[in-house]
Amino acid sequence: MKKFIIAAALASMVATPVLAAAPQQYHGRPPVQKVVVKKKVVVAKPTYRSWHKGDRFDSRYARNYRQVDYRHYRGLKAPPRGYRYVQSGNDAVLVGITSGIIAAVFANAIR
C-alpha cells in the first residue's frame, strides 16, 4: 500500500507542471470569425381594388382617396341625400355615408 501512495504522489508531482503550463499561442494571424447577418425587409404593398356596385367601400384600398365636390367635374350630378362622391384613382365612386355601400362607379370621371 505504501508503494501505491508514493507512486500516486510522484505521478501528481510530475503531472502538475504539464497541466499548469500556459496554452500555446497561435503565431500567425488569428482566425477571423465572420458573422453574416441577413436581414429580410418585407414592405407591404397596398393592394388597390376595382370597385363594383353593391360592394362595401373601404378607403384603405382606394388609390388617391379623397372626397370629391361634384361641381368641379363634368358628368357628375348632385348626389342624393345620404350619399357622397369619393375619388379612387381616376374613378368617382358614389358611396352611402352611413353604410359605406357603393351606389355607382363612374370610371375615368376624374383626370
TACORHU-V76974 format. One record per backbone hydrogen bond with DSSP energy under -1.0 kcal/mol. NH is the residue of the N-H (numbers start at 1). CO is the residue of the C=O. Records with the same first field share a line. If there is no record, write none. Layout:
NH = CO, CO
This chain:
5 = 1
6 = 2
7 = 3
8 = 4
9 = 5
10 = 6
11 = 7
12 = 8
13 = 9
14 = 10
15 = 11
16 = 12
19 = 15
20 = 16
49 = 61
54 = 102
55 = 52
57 = 100
61 = 58
62 = 59
68 = 85
72 = 69
73 = 70
76 = 73
83 = 80
84 = 95
86 = 93
87 = 66
88 = 91
89 = 63
91 = 88
92 = 106
93 = 86
94 = 104
95 = 84
96 = 101
97 = 82
100 = 96
102 = 55
103 = 94
104 = 94
106 = 92
109 = 106
110 = 90
